[in-house]
Amino acid sequence: MVVSLFGAGWSFAQIKIPKENIKADISEEVRKEIEKLYSTDSLQRGNGCLNLGKLGTKAAPAVPFLVAMLGDQASVRRTQIIMPGMLISAEFELSVSLGALAGETLGNLGEPGLTALREALGDKNAAVRASAASGLGEAKDRRAVEPLIAALADKISLVRARAATALGKIGDKQAIASMFAALKDKAAPVRGAVAAALGEFKDNQIAPPLIERLTDPDGSVRAAAVASLGKLKTKETLPPLLSALQDKSPKVRAAAAIALGKLQNKQAIEPLIAALQDRDHRVRRVAASALGDLKAARAVPQLIAALQDVKDTELVNNAALALKKITGADFGSEVDKWQEWWEENQDKDSEQSLLLQRPGRLVLCGGRGLG
């Protein structure tokens, strides 16, 4: 994963510590990055945070200046480039406040930074509390579990949501009961954050309350619950995930398709084949990937058909990768070669039953191995 900042705005939040307070004995590399925190350009402030984080404990003298930035609500866009075996890299843009970025940096500076973050959870400024929660979660500071549980009852919904996310990242199971209660928070963003965070625990006891959230009036909450259910390896989740594949929200249907691919249950194959015809392009794309994860041999004709969608490059790429996973053959997005392969290998008498799945490869009924 590569993370970078770009396209920042020019919102300016002045650090209240006088610049003259930067001590003379601070190393030049640390001083240079601290001075960036005073810039009127939010991109410069963000880069200062990132660079201080890379310096680790050497940047401990920057702690008070980063604490002073925790309330900075200017936003920058962070790009994450992820390549999980895909034909092309996937790029995601996430908006992050500079306060949250400062919190993450403090978590990288050792005990002085962590102590400062735990203290900031009690700050009177809600933006500071929210940024502190984010930093403690990124640092996976178990000493912050109890104050973060307390923060689930904060009067500001942003703080409650960030506390839930942080508790998920820390993964201490003493927080689960409090998280269950927070699933009924009055604010949808908090319910969504809690539902997403519960998936990080990968504990089967979270299934029943998450299944209840599949009737939540907010689609984002339902999608988060579905995604978390997909992280569990239990048959209990199959029926609700199949139902979620019919949800009115495309976001929920897409999350369900991804989750069904992870669940590795063959009962999901036919519903996922049907999802290749979903009216939403995101659902079609992830359905193709899920069928590849399931090594669903009977989906080969439909995946070959998906290669012909000239308007959706990502669907074509996902279908091609799925076909490679299923068959062991690799013709990229060349429809004619895939059709020729299928004509040679399908069972003319019993439709698509010729391909028999075995661990690690596909085998023809005649005994010749594929892949």
Protein Blocks (a to p, Z undefined) as FASTA:
>chain_A
ZZddehiafbdcddfbdfklpcfklcfklmmmmmmmmpmblklmmmmmmmmmmnmmmlmm
mmmmmmmmmmpmbdcdddddddehiabdcdddddddfklmmmmmmmmnojmlmmmmmmmm
mpmblklmmmmmmmmmmnopaklmmmmmmmmmpfbfklmmmmmmmmmmnopaklmmmmmm
mmmgfblklmmmmmmmmmmnopaklmmmmmmmmmgfbfklmmmmmmmmmmpccfklmmmm
mmmmmpfblklmmmmmmmmmmnopaklmmmmmmmmmpfbfklmmmmmmmmmmnopaklmm
mmmmmmmmmklmklmmmmmmmmmmmnopaehjafklmmmmmmmmmcfklojlmpccdehi
acdfkopagZZ
